Amino acid sequence: MKKSAICNFLAGKMRSSVAVLVILALYSSSVAAVGPLAGEVRKFESLGLTSAEACKIADCGEAAFLSGLPAEEAKARSKAVIGGRTSYSGFFTTNEEFNSNMFFWFFPSADGNKDAPVLLWLQGGPGGSSLFGLFVENGPLGVNKELKLTDRAVNWNSKYHVLYIDNPVGTGFSFTDSDEGYAKYETDVARDLYSALTQFFFVFSEYQGNDFYVTGESYAGHYVPAISYKIHEENQKGPGVFINLKGLGIGDGWCDPETMVPQYADIMFNMGLADENEAEFIRTGSEEIVGAMQTGDYLKAFHLWDALVNGDQTGFPPYFTNITGSSNYFNILRSDSPPEFVYYGQYLELAETRKNIHVGNITYGGGDKVEKMIEDDVMRSMKPLFPTLLANYKVLIYSGQLDVIIGATLSEAFLKSLEWDGRDKYLAAQKQVWKINPKDVEVAGFVREAGPLTQAIVRGAGHLVPYDQPDRGFDLLDRWITGRGY
């Protein structure tokens, strides 16, 4: 079926929603991959830019490969003074056989507190570069349309050490020489990321005893629990590099598709994005997606979901776009992405930038292949890991009030379905009204706490909470880490 015919088929809302979704799934399996949940990165920037031209006419320097170097030599080699700030960046080899290397960029706390917690930030995608988080969401630096660095007034680095890693291999500046080096499942992601982290703490051993928190958003709802669980397992084994994990924080995270997907009909109807007939179409389609997951056909489930909502691999707009006229399911108040989302990708292609951050002429990848290699993982659940994680660490699950793709309703369904020791306490917990300052007129959001679990909804924010509401996002994080309460 031609693309135009399929679009007309959807636009006309034919009687059999199941037939539509099946046709879309079959069609979408043959089109070029762009990547699920890529919005915070790949919908908002032109990635996969070649560095060849820039490095022909200017000095891009050489990439800093740190594995195997003495700690002090590696630290000196990775030092990067950017925007007047001392930071460290380079590559750790995570698989010698396939020459797989992961890029990191580390910012020591701006307030000089060496004992501050270390935060790991992981972008979603899969295939979304964590440098999006650095330059657009929560890092100390931004990039304007003139490709000049700007200071971000509210940023996580003001109080915490923050480590950004392009994850998994193939994302951003992280690369591999072989298809075998790409992650297929979360166990692969966790294996490579754990290798990078242990090497990081070897080089920067002065931070190894600090409290450590794993944070991320969107598809990092897979990554964050996966690496946290891996750290937990490895810490139990000893001896070796002990990572002082204290908690994990997930924003608008894709944790459990089976409980999340059925919420789309209600969230879109209640937000005024779908009428009754459209909501019924979405509900029927969601049942097909869940059915595929329950029979173990995760690829089919992904393609059905992609055609209904996500729209990254189909090659044409998903049903969501057809009924809303909007390509932005990350914030219902926007129909497109802000222009500043593309600037940082252009900044990273500058020869001077490449030299300063020690990446040389290595291509900044768009993540398309990363997504294609790991697509069988997308609709699998991370739920089995959470009982162990909740029994040992603090867990923060937060949602932007204006998000659709992984909005609060989806996270609520996931959390209510969790079987863990504090389940009854969580279900009985009273919602708290949270303000940054008690005298504020504006409410920052709403919080529920039950033992190690904190759930929050951030008012005025969409999928990208630190971007939409930087003050509220930082206050939420800081209260959670310090235990100040809400």
C-alpha positions as CSV (number, residue, x, y, z in Angstrom):
1,M,0.0,0.0,0.0
2,K,1.4,3.4,-0.9
3,K,2.1,5.9,1.9
4,S,-0.6,8.3,0.7
5,A,-3.2,5.6,0.7
6,I,-2.3,4.6,4.3
7,C,-2.5,8.3,5.4
8,N,-5.9,8.6,3.9
9,F,-6.9,5.3,5.4
10,L,-6.0,6.7,8.9
11,A,-7.5,10.1,8.3
12,G,-10.8,8.6,7.3
13,K,-10.9,6.6,10.5
14,M,-12.1,3.4,8.8
15,R,-14.2,1.0,10.8
16,S,-11.6,-1.6,11.6
17,S,-8.9,-0.1,13.7
18,V,-7.2,-3.4,14.1
19,A,-6.9,-3.7,10.3
20,V,-5.4,-0.3,10.1
21,L,-2.8,-1.0,12.8
22,V,-1.8,-4.3,11.3
23,I,-1.4,-2.7,7.9
24,L,0.7,0.1,9.4
25,A,2.8,-2.4,11.3
26,L,3.6,-4.4,8.2
27,Y,4.3,-1.2,6.3
28,S,6.4,0.4,9.0
29,S,8.7,-2.6,9.2
30,S,10.0,-1.8,5.8
31,V,10.7,1.9,6.2
32,A,13.9,3.6,7.4
33,A,14.3,3.7,11.1
34,V,14.4,7.0,12.9
35,G,14.0,5.8,16.5
36,P,11.4,5.4,19.2
37,L,11.0,8.0,21.9
38,A,13.6,10.0,20.1
39,G,11.8,13.3,20.4
40,E,14.0,14.9,23.0
41,V,16.9,14.5,20.6
42,R,16.3,13.2,17.2
43,K,13.0,15.0,16.5
44,F,14.6,18.3,17.6
45,E,18.0,18.3,15.8
46,S,19.8,17.3,12.7
47,L,22.2,14.6,13.9
48,G,24.5,12.2,12.1
49,L,26.4,15.3,10.9
50,T,29.8,14.5,9.3
51,S,32.9,16.1,10.8
52,A,35.0,15.5,7.7
53,E,34.6,18.9,6.1
54,A,35.2,20.8,9.4
55,C,38.3,18.8,10.2
56,K,39.8,19.3,6.7
57,I,39.9,23.0,7.0
58,A,40.7,23.3,10.7
59,D,42.4,21.4,13.5
60,C,40.0,19.1,15.3
61,G,42.7,17.7,17.5
62,E,42.8,14.0,18.4
63,A,40.3,11.9,20.3
64,A,41.3,11.1,23.9
65,F,41.1,7.3,24.5
66,L,41.8,6.9,28.2
67,S,41.5,3.1,28.8
68,G,44.7,1.6,30.1
69,L,46.4,4.9,30.9
70,P,47.5,5.7,34.5
71,A,44.8,7.6,36.3
72,E,46.7,10.9,36.5
73,E,47.7,10.8,32.9
74,A,44.1,10.0,31.8
75,K,42.8,12.9,33.9
76,A,45.3,15.3,32.4
77,R,44.5,14.1,28.9
78,S,40.8,14.5,29.4
79,K,40.8,18.0,30.9
80,A,38.6,20.4,29.0
81,V,38.2,24.0,29.9
82,I,34.9,25.1,28.2
83,G,33.1,28.3,28.8
84,G,35.5,29.2,31.7
85,R,34.6,25.9,33.4
86,T,37.0,23.0,34.1
87,S,35.5,19.7,32.9
88,Y,36.8,16.4,31.7
89,S,35.8,14.5,28.5
90,G,37.0,11.6,26.5
91,F,36.5,7.9,25.7
92,F,36.5,4.7,27.6
93,T,36.9,1.5,25.6
94,T,34.1,-0.9,26.7
95,N,34.8,-3.8,24.3
96,E,38.2,-4.3,22.8
97,E,37.1,-7.0,20.4
98,F,34.7,-4.7,18.6
99,N,36.5,-1.4,19.4
100,S,33.5,-0.1,21.3
101,N,34.1,3.2,23.0
102,M,31.8,5.3,25.1
103,F,32.1,9.1,25.3
104,F,31.8,10.9,28.7
105,W,31.8,14.5,29.8
106,F,32.2,15.2,33.5
107,F,31.5,18.5,35.3
108,P,32.8,18.8,38.9
109,S,30.4,20.7,41.2
110,A,30.5,24.4,40.5
111,D,30.3,25.2,44.2
112,G,33.6,23.5,44.9
113,N,32.1,20.9,47.2
114,K,34.2,17.8,46.5
115,D,31.9,15.6,48.7
116,A,28.8,16.5,46.7
117,P,26.9,13.5,45.2
118,V,27.8,12.4,41.7
119,L,24.8,12.4,39.2
120,L,24.9,10.3,36.1
121,W,22.5,11.7,33.4
122,L,21.3,9.4,30.6
123,Q,19.2,10.6,27.7
124,G,16.5,8.4,26.1
125,G,15.9,7.6,22.5
126,P,17.2,4.9,22.3
127,G,20.0,6.7,20.5
128,G,19.5,10.1,22.1
129,S,22.8,11.8,23.1
130,S,23.2,12.8,26.7
131,L,24.7,16.0,25.4
132,F,21.2,17.2,24.7
133,G,20.6,17.1,28.4
134,L,23.8,18.9,29.0
135,F,23.2,21.8,26.5
136,V,19.4,22.0,26.5
137,E,18.1,20.7,29.8
138,N,20.1,20.6,33.0
139,G,23.8,21.3,32.3
140,P,25.7,24.5,33.1
141,L,26.0,25.5,29.5
142,G,23.7,26.3,26.6
143,V,24.3,27.3,22.9
144,N,22.6,30.2,21.2
145,K,21.8,30.7,17.5
146,E,25.2,32.3,16.9
147,L,26.7,29.0,18.2
148,K,28.1,30.8,21.2
149,L,28.1,29.3,24.7
150,T,25.7,30.7,27.3
151,D,25.4,30.2,31.0
152,R,22.3,28.3,32.3
153,A,21.0,30.1,35.4
154,V,19.4,27.1,36.9
155,N,21.4,23.9,36.4
156,W,22.2,20.7,38.3
157,N,25.9,21.3,38.2
158,S,25.5,24.3,40.5
159,K,25.4,21.9,43.5
160,Y,26.3,18.4,42.1
161,H,29.0,16.7,40.2
162,V,27.3,15.7,36.9
163,L,28.5,12.9,34.5
164,Y,27.0,12.8,31.0
165,I,27.6,9.6,29.0
166,D,26.5,9.0,25.4
167,N,24.7,5.7,25.9
168,P,24.4,3.0,24.5
169,V,27.4,2.5,22.2
170,G,26.7,4.1,18.8
171,T,24.9,7.1,20.4
172,G,26.3,10.6,20.0
173,F,30.1,10.4,20.1
174,S,30.1,6.8,21.4
175,F,31.0,4.4,18.6
176,T,31.9,0.8,17.7
177,D,33.6,-0.7,14.7
178,S,31.2,-3.7,14.5
179,D,27.5,-4.4,14.4
180,E,28.3,-6.9,17.2
181,G,29.3,-4.0,19.4
182,Y,25.7,-2.6,19.5
183,A,23.4,-3.3,22.4
184,K,20.5,-5.6,21.6
185,Y,18.9,-5.7,25.1
186,E,19.2,-3.9,28.4
187,T,21.7,-6.4,29.7
188,D,24.1,-5.3,26.9
189,V,23.4,-1.6,27.7
190,A,24.2,-2.2,31.4
191,R,27.3,-4.2,30.7
192,D,28.9,-1.5,28.6
193,L,27.8,1.3,30.8
194,Y,29.1,-0.4,33.9
195,S,32.4,-0.8,32.2
196,A,32.5,2.9,31.5
197,L,31.6,3.8,35.0
198,T,34.2,1.6,36.7
199,Q,36.8,3.1,34.4
200,F,35.6,6.6,35.3
201,F,35.9,5.9,39.0
202,F,39.4,4.5,38.4
203,V,40.5,7.8,36.8
204,F,38.5,10.0,39.2
205,S,38.9,7.9,42.3
206,E,38.5,10.9,44.6
207,Y,34.7,10.7,43.8
208,Q,34.3,7.0,44.3
209,G,33.1,7.3,47.9
210,N,30.6,10.0,47.1
211,D,26.9,9.2,46.9
212,F,26.0,8.2,43.4
213,Y,22.6,8.7,41.7
214,V,21.5,7.5,38.3
215,T,19.1,9.9,36.5
216,G,17.6,10.1,33.1
217,E,14.4,10.5,31.1
218,S,12.1,9.0,28.5
219,Y,13.7,5.7,27.2
220,A,16.1,6.0,30.0
221,G,13.2,4.5,31.9
222,H,14.9,1.3,30.6
223,Y,18.5,2.4,31.0
224,V,18.3,3.8,34.5
225,P,16.9,0.7,36.2
226,A,19.1,-1.6,34.1
227,I,22.4,0.1,35.1
228,S,21.2,0.5,38.7
229,Y,20.4,-3.2,39.0
230,K,23.8,-4.0,37.4
231,I,25.6,-1.8,39.9
232,H,23.7,-3.5,42.7
233,E,24.6,-7.0,41.5
234,E,28.3,-6.1,41.0
235,N,28.6,-4.4,44.4
236,Q,27.3,-7.6,46.0
237,K,30.1,-9.6,44.4
238,G,33.2,-7.6,45.4
239,P,36.1,-7.1,45.3
240,G,36.3,-4.5,42.6
241,V,35.2,-0.9,42.1
242,F,32.4,-0.3,44.5
243,I,30.0,2.3,43.2
244,N,28.2,4.0,46.1
245,L,24.7,3.9,44.6
246,K,22.1,5.7,46.7
247,G,19.2,6.2,44.3
248,L,17.7,6.4,40.9
249,G,15.5,9.2,39.4
250,I,13.5,8.7,36.2
251,G,11.6,11.5,34.4
252,D,8.7,10.6,32.1
253,G,10.2,7.1,31.8
254,W,9.3,4.3,29.5
255,C,9.4,1.6,32.2
256,D,6.5,-0.8,31.6
257,P,4.8,-0.6,28.2
258,E,2.2,-3.3,29.1
259,T,0.6,-1.1,31.7
260,M,1.4,2.2,30.0
261,V,0.1,1.7,26.5
262,P,-3.6,1.2,27.6
263,Q,-3.6,4.7,29.1
264,Y,-3.3,6.5,25.8
265,A,-7.0,6.6,25.1
266,D,-7.9,8.2,28.4
267,I,-5.0,10.6,28.6
268,M,-5.7,12.0,25.1
269,F,-9.4,12.2,25.6
270,N,-9.0,13.9,29.0
271,M,-6.5,16.4,27.6
272,G,-8.9,17.3,24.8
273,L,-6.7,15.8,22.1
274,A,-9.1,13.0,21.0
275,D,-12.9,12.9,20.7
276,E,-14.9,9.8,21.8
277,N,-14.6,8.0,18.4
278,E,-10.9,8.7,18.2
279,A,-10.4,7.6,21.8
280,E,-12.1,4.3,21.0
281,F,-9.9,3.8,18.0
282,I,-6.8,4.3,20.3
283,R,-8.3,2.0,22.9
284,T,-8.8,-0.8,20.3
285,G,-5.3,-0.3,18.9
286,S,-3.8,-0.3,22.4
287,E,-5.4,-3.7,23.0
288,E,-3.7,-5.0,19.9
289,I,-0.4,-3.7,21.1
290,V,-0.8,-5.3,24.6
291,G,-1.8,-8.5,23.0
292,A,1.3,-8.7,21.0
293,M,3.4,-8.1,24.1
294,Q,1.6,-10.8,26.0
295,T,2.4,-13.3,23.3
296,G,6.1,-12.3,23.3
297,D,6.0,-10.6,19.9
298,Y,7.7,-7.4,21.0
299,L,8.7,-6.3,17.5
300,K,5.1,-6.5,16.3
301,A,4.0,-4.5,19.4
302,F,6.6,-1.9,18.7
303,H,5.5,-1.4,15.1
304,L,1.8,-1.2,16.1
305,W,2.7,1.4,18.8
306,D,4.8,3.3,16.4
307,A,2.0,3.6,13.9
308,L,-0.5,4.6,16.6
309,V,1.5,7.1,18.6
310,N,5.2,7.3,18.2
311,G,5.6,7.7,14.4
312,D,9.4,7.3,14.2
313,Q,9.7,4.3,11.9
314,T,6.5,4.4,9.9
315,G,7.7,7.0,7.4
316,F,4.4,8.9,7.7
317,P,2.5,10.6,10.6
318,P,1.2,8.4,13.3
319,Y,-2.5,8.4,14.2
320,F,-1.7,10.9,17.0
321,T,-0.6,13.5,14.5
322,N,-3.5,12.8,12.2
323,I,-6.0,13.6,14.9
324,T,-4.2,16.5,16.6
325,G,-2.4,18.2,13.8
326,S,0.6,18.3,16.0
327,S,3.9,16.5,15.8
328,N,4.8,17.3,19.4
329,Y,3.5,14.8,21.9
330,F,6.0,16.0,24.5
331,N,4.1,19.1,25.5
332,I,0.5,19.7,24.5
333,L,1.0,23.5,24.5
334,R,3.5,23.2,21.5
335,S,2.9,22.0,18.0
336,D,6.5,21.9,17.1
337,S,9.9,22.0,18.7
338,P,11.7,25.1,19.9
339,P,14.4,26.4,17.5
340,E,17.1,26.3,20.2
341,F,17.0,22.5,20.2
342,V,19.2,22.3,17.1
343,Y,22.0,24.7,18.0
344,Y,24.1,22.5,20.2
345,G,24.4,19.8,17.5
346,Q,25.9,22.5,15.2
347,Y,28.2,23.7,18.0
348,L,29.5,20.2,18.4
349,E,30.6,20.1,14.7
350,L,32.9,23.1,15.1
351,A,36.5,22.2,14.9
352,E,37.4,24.2,17.9
353,T,34.7,22.5,20.0
354,R,35.9,19.1,18.8
355,K,39.5,19.9,19.8
356,N,38.5,21.2,23.2
357,I,36.4,18.2,24.1
358,H,38.8,15.6,22.7
359,V,36.7,13.9,20.1
360,G,38.8,14.7,17.0
361,N,37.0,13.8,13.7
362,I,34.7,11.2,15.2
363,T,31.2,11.5,13.8
364,Y,28.4,12.6,16.1
365,G,25.9,9.9,15.4
366,G,22.1,10.4,15.2
367,G,21.3,7.1,16.9
368,D,19.2,5.6,14.0
369,K,21.3,2.4,14.0
370,V,21.3,2.2,17.7
371,E,17.5,2.1,17.7
372,K,17.3,-0.5,14.9
373,M,19.7,-2.8,16.8
374,I,17.8,-2.6,20.0
375,E,14.2,-2.3,18.8
376,D,13.3,-5.8,20.2
377,D,13.9,-4.3,23.6
378,V,11.6,-1.3,23.3
379,M,8.3,-2.9,24.4
380,R,9.8,-5.1,27.1
381,S,9.2,-4.2,30.8
382,M,11.7,-3.2,33.4
383,K,9.2,-3.9,36.2
384,P,11.0,-7.1,37.5
385,L,14.0,-5.0,38.6
386,F,12.0,-2.5,40.7
387,P,11.3,-4.7,43.8
388,T,15.0,-5.2,44.4
389,L,15.8,-1.6,43.6
390,L,13.1,-0.3,45.9
391,A,14.3,-2.6,48.7
392,N,17.8,-1.0,48.6
393,Y,17.7,2.5,47.1
394,K,15.6,5.7,46.9
395,V,13.6,5.9,43.7
396,L,12.1,9.0,42.2
397,I,9.5,8.8,39.4
398,Y,8.5,12.2,38.1
399,S,6.2,13.3,35.2
400,G,5.6,16.5,33.4
401,Q,1.9,17.5,33.6
402,L,1.7,18.3,29.9
403,D,3.4,15.2,28.5
404,V,1.4,12.8,26.4
405,I,3.8,10.1,25.2
406,I,4.8,9.0,28.7
407,G,2.5,11.3,30.8
408,A,1.6,11.1,34.4
409,T,-1.3,8.7,33.7
410,L,1.0,6.2,32.2
411,S,3.5,6.3,35.2
412,E,0.6,6.1,37.6
413,A,-0.6,2.8,36.0
414,F,2.9,1.4,36.1
415,L,3.4,2.3,39.8
416,K,0.0,0.9,40.8
417,S,0.9,-2.4,39.2
418,L,4.2,-2.8,41.0
419,E,4.3,-5.7,43.5
420,W,6.8,-4.6,46.3
421,D,6.9,-4.4,50.0
422,G,5.7,-0.8,50.2
423,R,2.8,-1.2,47.7
424,D,0.0,-0.8,50.2
425,K,1.7,2.3,51.7
426,Y,2.1,3.8,48.3
427,L,-1.5,3.2,47.3
428,A,-2.7,4.8,50.6
429,A,-0.3,7.8,50.4
430,Q,-1.8,11.3,50.4
431,K,-0.9,13.7,47.7
432,Q,1.2,16.7,48.9
433,V,1.0,20.1,47.3
434,W,4.6,21.1,46.6
435,K,5.9,24.7,46.3
436,I,9.5,25.8,45.9
437,N,8.9,28.4,48.6
438,P,6.0,28.2,51.1
439,K,4.9,31.7,50.3
440,D,4.8,31.1,46.5
441,V,1.4,31.6,44.9
442,E,2.3,29.2,42.1
443,V,2.3,25.5,42.9
444,A,5.3,23.6,41.6
445,G,3.6,20.3,41.6
446,F,2.3,17.4,43.5
447,V,4.1,14.6,45.4
448,R,3.4,11.2,46.9
449,E,5.9,9.5,49.1
450,A,5.9,5.9,50.4
451,G,9.1,4.8,52.0
452,P,11.9,4.8,49.4
453,L,9.5,5.7,46.6
454,T,8.8,9.3,45.6
455,Q,6.3,10.1,42.8
456,A,6.0,13.7,41.5
457,I,4.0,15.6,38.9
458,V,5.6,18.8,37.8
459,R,3.2,21.6,36.8
460,G,3.8,23.4,33.6
461,A,6.2,20.9,32.3
462,G,6.0,18.4,29.4
463,H,8.3,15.4,28.6
464,L,11.4,17.5,29.1
465,V,11.0,18.7,32.7
466,P,14.4,20.3,33.2
467,Y,13.9,22.3,30.0
468,D,10.3,23.3,30.5
469,Q,10.5,24.1,34.3
470,P,14.2,24.3,35.3
471,D,13.5,25.8,38.8
472,R,10.9,23.2,39.6
473,G,12.9,20.4,38.1
474,F,16.0,21.3,40.2
475,D,14.0,21.9,43.4
476,L,12.4,18.5,43.0
477,L,15.7,16.7,42.5
478,D,17.5,18.6,45.3
479,R,14.7,17.9,47.9
480,W,14.8,14.2,46.9
481,I,18.5,13.9,47.2
482,T,18.9,15.9,50.4
483,G,15.7,14.5,52.1
484,R,14.3,18.0,52.8
485,G,10.8,16.8,52.0
486,Y,8.1,18.6,50.1
